[in-house]
Amino acid sequence: MDDGTVPEGTEAQTKVAFSKIAKCLEEAGLDFSAVVEMTTYHVAMGALFDEVKSKLLF
């Protein structure tokens, strides 16, 4: 979140993370199509992460 707080829930946290990455890319004149590889680390949320990622990226 813009105020530095962490939202409740895995889905909300994943959305915030991707939103912040998108903002950084946008400031550089890029979008996610410019990302070649991204490594993520998470515990026990693989399916949900993939679901949220697919909504945000494709």
Secondary structure, DSSP 8 states (H G I E B T S, - for coil): -TTS---SSHHHHHHHHHHHHHHHHHHTT--GGG--------SS-HHHHHHHHHHHH-
